[in-house]
Amino acid sequence: MIMIAVAVLLSMVLCLLFGVPYIDFLKKKTIGQYILDLAPEAHAKKQGTPTTGGVFIILAIIISSIITLLMAEKMDNSAWIILITLFFMALAGFQDDYLKIKGHENKGLSPRGKLLRQFLIALIPAFYAMQSYGTVITLGQYSFDIGIFYPLLAVFIVTGASNAYNLTDGLDGLAASVGIPAFLACGIISYIDGHLVVSIVCASAIGASIGFLKYNKPKAQVFMGDTGSLALGGLLATLAILGRCELLLAIFGGMFVIEALSVMLQVTSFKLTGKRIFKMSPIHHHFELSGHSERRIVVEFALASLIFSVIAIILYIALL
């Protein structure tokens, strides 16, 4: 438990320390976000806000995790797999952000190119988990052997979570605020189940997210960009897989699921009927166009994420 507290505090402090010089560097180099034309009109004022803030989030998580895991004498293969996956997801996100900045518009990697990178990276934790745990997925005391479908499921979970987190990153402070309860639930469940490595990295992600909110709360000084959102989503899924709570991810990551589903429903409805279900998707934009302030949406979504996380923990304990 002490090591978990150390991970939270260390990553939070590191994120706060890294944030100041990195944001100053971005401002000097005029590395800012280009707002999508389809975004709500209120977002136009955010044009030029420094982006790629995910760089110092990920650095804080990696450094904090390594130091804490070494102190706890838990720096094993699973830890390296988690951190390597996180690094490569951040690298893919950074490439996407870089192309947007270089092209002076909100167009980075092609959807196919981004998905291919996520798929290949997701193979790392998928095959490691299969090698370590076989093809069994668990839910409390219940287990299910899904055979050859396991790596496909694991890759789908990592890729899906990475994209869902990315879709959620659309308002100041939203992705980090929604992510903190999800990482908390994953960490608690993993700790109870004896996966200390996973719980320590979860703690590092929580600390870094809290630190990042100092710079990302409305009005944001910096955006995490795809560098942060793709990486954090992939990290959450990887931790759920190695923490053996991949099925519960659908619950404690419920707000990310809702954000992704809102986009899929919107696209499907428009293609089939020519009508839109929401004023705009992802769903946080629907509430924004309905007159809700950004701050109100962030608070409500964070509370909803906390409720989903509590439900997941209670369900896990009930199934023990």
Buried (B, 14 or more C-beta within 10 A) or exposed (E): EEBBEBBBBBBBBBBBEBBEEBBEEBBEEEBBBBBEEEBBEEBEEBEEBBBBBBBBBBBBBBBBBBBBBEBBEBBEEBBBBBBBBBBBBBBBBBBBBBBBBEEEEBEBBEEEBBBEBBBEBBBBBBBBBBEEBEBBBBBBEEEEEEEEEBBEBBBBBBBBBBBBBBBBBBBBBBBBBBBBBBBBBBBBBBBBBEBBBBBBBBBBBBBBBBBBBEBBBEEBBBBBBBBBBBBBBBBBBBBBBBBBBBBBBBBBBBBBBBBBBBBEBBEEBEEEEEEBBBBBBBBBBBBBBEEBEBBEBBBEBBBBBBEBBBBBBEBBEEEE
